[in-house]
Amino acid sequence: MAKLYNPKKLKKLNGGLLAGKADALVDKQLLQRVRLRRRQLGQMTMALDIESASRRVPEGSYHVSRKVDGEFTCLAWNNGEICTLNPGGTIRANAPFLEEASKLLKAAGIKKALLGGELYVQRSDGERARVHDVVRVARNPADKDEVAQLGLACFNIYDLDGKDLSMLYDDAIAQLQQIFKKGKKVHAVETIVVSERKAVLKQFKQWVLEEGEEGIVVRSDTAGIYKIKPRHSLDLAVIGFTESIDDRAGLLHDLLLAVVRPSGNFQLVSRVGGGFSEEERASILKKLQKRVVDSDFREVNSDRVAYQMVEPGLVIEIECLDLISRTSRGNPIDKMILEWNTKDKRWEGIRRLPLCSVISPQFIRFRDDKDATADDVKVSQLTDIVDIPEIDRKAEEINLPKSTIMERVVSTKTLKGKTMVRKIMTWKTNKEEDSRDYPAYVIQLTDFSPNRAAPLKYEMRVSSSEAQIKEFYSQWQEKYFVRGWKAVE
């Protein structure tokens, strides 16, 4: 039997669920294939609200599916062995839905498969699945009954005994419906075929507006993929702005927005540049220019113009189409946390922690009835919509390890009666496991020459490889310490 993973590298959770990381895979390329499929799906899918869909979805025939609020994952099957793998590299095995899938795939005579789907929780109360449920159960199930609630809604075929049907959706959904027609925990996504755009909009009304589903997914082999969802409303704190350039000088370009964490610190979440009238762009700019304060944190907009930071207090309402909390590779989306120094009236950066990105934000109005506080601009606005990893982690309590110096050399040279100094230092940060803000290894050259217009210069490289950083060190010694340079320590 061909192996998909090494079971000894998986951890047994409550209820018998097995879970582990990608280093347990036998085929090391499988994770890259899963990530490629997730990236392709994101690139091919256009997110729309219902108003935009009524204009932008072309006339034609479509498969319309209920959008399952779960976790994108792939089902891997290889000659009797089965597991799921998500883009973040998490493997899961030994769950009832996988046992059912194994029986159905074997009965269909399939030897090898890679299927795209949504891992979700089949709630016993009849309410629709929520991503928060599957994240909790799949990561830390309470018992075997919770593990038994996990289900998989399959929506595409990436490999079926050597056939890639991902761009032949008519065939893919038909095959999935046939293979899993007796499935209860694993099944094809609920899908109907419609012949015109009006029917797509009608199905949205029924499934989303009347039955409370998260949204619908509309697929066509010729017209592409559309994700249609209601828009979300968020109240966010204004902490910065940029002015337009060239002939639009004197008008607001966009706002920098944040949520307020329970600690009282602010975390960047989005920028918004749409939804303003020309009159609002002029008046808001004048209003914000009176609130400008100092900051040791810098951020730039899409035109590479730096944001001017403002004193907190203003709150606006925006609407957005969606929130995403992970990249196509499954990595968290980190956003900077800032502290407002009331005494000195300035912003101070703390560090980055996972949050989310806002899709298609639009300005609605100022909320004069709200303040920039943890009660009025709360993080739960986001977590009610999307799962955010490590959201309860407190930036103030993270004590990062100290760096370790690996190599250090200082040399001097005298020219025209003046002493020049060069220093090369390499160090291991020891922080790469605790924070994505830090590389594993750093090398820096400090070059001081009083004969130059700009006496002090720096050069730096970072790496995840100790061997590479040592190679940099050797190369820089040969490059910078020649012709009269003498080591002083």
Stockholm file with secondary structure:
# STOCKHOLM 1.0

chainA/1-489         MAKLYNPKKLKKLNGGLLAGKADALVDKQLLQRVRLRRRQLGQMTMALDIESASRRVPEGSYHVSRKVDGEFTCLAWNNGEICTLNPGGTIRANAPFLEEASKLLKAAGIKKALLGGELYVQRSDGERARVHDVVRVARNPADKDEVAQLGLACFNIYDLDGKDLSMLYDDAIAQLQQIFKKGKKVHAVETIVVSERKAVLKQFKQWVLEEGEEGIVVRSDTAGIYKIKPRHSLDLAVIGFTESIDDRAGLLHDLLLAVVRPSGNFQLVSRVGGGFSEEERASILKKLQKRVVDSDFREVNSDRVAYQMVEPGLVIEIECLDLISRTSRGNPIDKMILEWNTKDKRWEGIRRLPLCSVISPQFIRFRDDKDATADDVKVSQLTDIVDIPEIDRKAEEINLPKSTIMERVVSTKTLKGKTMVRKIMTWKTNKEEDSRDYPAYVIQLTDFSPNRAAPLKYEMRVSSSEAQIKEFYSQWQEKYFVRGWKAVE
#=GR chainA/1-489 SS CCCSBCGGGSEECGGGCEEECGGGBSSTTHHHHHHHHHHHHHHHEEEECHHHHHHHSCSSCEEEEECCCSEEEEEEEETTEEEEECTTCCEEESCHHHHHHHHHHHHTTCCEEEEEEEEEECCTTSCCCCHHHHHHHHHSCSSHHHHTTEEEEEEEEEEETTBCCTTCHHHHHHHHHHHTTTCSSEEECCEEEESSHHHHHHHHIIIIIITCCSCEEEEETTTEEEEECCCEEEEEEEEEEEECCGGGTTSEEEEEEEEECTTSCEEEEEEECSSCCHHHHHHHHHHHHTTBCEESCCCBCTTSCBCEEBCSCCEEEEEESEEECBCTTSCBCEEEEEEEETTTTEEEEEEEEECCEEESCEEEEECTTCCSSTTTSBTHHHHTTSCCTTTTCCGGGCCCCCCEEEEEEEEEEEETTEEEEEEEEEEECSCTTTCTTSCSEEEEEEEECTTSSSCEEEEEEEESCHHHHHHHHHHHHHHHSCSSCEECC
#=GC SS_cons         CCCSBCGGGSEECGGGCEEECGGGBSSTTHHHHHHHHHHHHHHHEEEECHHHHHHHSCSSCEEEEECCCSEEEEEEEETTEEEEECTTCCEEESCHHHHHHHHHHHHTTCCEEEEEEEEEECCTTSCCCCHHHHHHHHHSCSSHHHHTTEEEEEEEEEEETTBCCTTCHHHHHHHHHHHTTTCSSEEECCEEEESSHHHHHHHHIIIIIITCCSCEEEEETTTEEEEECCCEEEEEEEEEEEECCGGGTTSEEEEEEEEECTTSCEEEEEEECSSCCHHHHHHHHHHHHTTBCEESCCCBCTTSCBCEEBCSCCEEEEEESEEECBCTTSCBCEEEEEEEETTTTEEEEEEEEECCEEESCEEEEECTTCCSSTTTSBTHHHHTTSCCTTTTCCGGGCCCCCCEEEEEEEEEEEETTEEEEEEEEEEECSCTTTCTTSCSEEEEEEEECTTSSSCEEEEEEEESCHHHHHHHHHHHHHHHSCSSCEECC
//
